[in-house]
Amino acid sequence: MEKTKIAVLVSGGGTNLQALIDAEKSGVIGSGEIALVIANNANAYALERAKNAGIKSAVVLKKECADQREFEQKIIDLIEENGVELIVLAGFMSILTEYFTSKYDHRIINVHPSLIPSFCGKGFYGLKVHESALAYGVKVTGATVHFVNEIPDGGEIIMQKAVEIQEGDTPEVLQKRIMEQAEWIILPQSVEKISKKIQSERR
């Protein structure tokens, strides 16, 4: 059966993209294949990772678009041209509007570095999430993979994994632990789960 074609949207280093590439190689992701990587930053190291893995990539820059709609339309065109069925946001630093998300209902997933509904929503991204968790004094945090809709971090939850906060954690140390112990495990598992579902719906 034909594998589910996946597009990964990235902005930076691409550590989550690498986790997906490795998971596809090791067979954790067996029902899907990464067909395309789209970056909104021409200098994203994630593009290098895609190249090293022999995955097609493209860059769409907001500053070269008249507005948000044109930016989203360019991404939609790439997705349609490449027959993509599942979109994974892996550290993609751009909020997508309803114009985009409504076209791909239950076909866009994101990984967020906290246990939603804590420390999520507008403005919660990158280290800010971990700074907030530490400032609040929670003892357990983690990562969440969820479907994406027009509300930031508002879509239905697919998987969650808890990570304990340790004495003396800094936002950077915590960020790394959450990636290693949660994000890089549940993101590939979720991608496989949804890819398999899309395959079965195709029959």
Buried (B, 14 or more C-beta within 10 A) or exposed (E): EEBBBBBBBBBBBBBBBBBBBBBBEEEBBEBBBBBBBBBBBEEBBBBEBBEEBEBBBBBBEBEEBEEBEEBBBBBBEBBEEBEBBBBBBBBBBBBBEEEBBEBBEBBBBBBBBBBBEBBBEEEBBEEEBBBBBBEEEBEEBBBBBBBBBBEBBBBEBBBBBEBEBEEEBEBEBBBEBBBEBBBBBBBBBBBBBBBBBBBEEEE
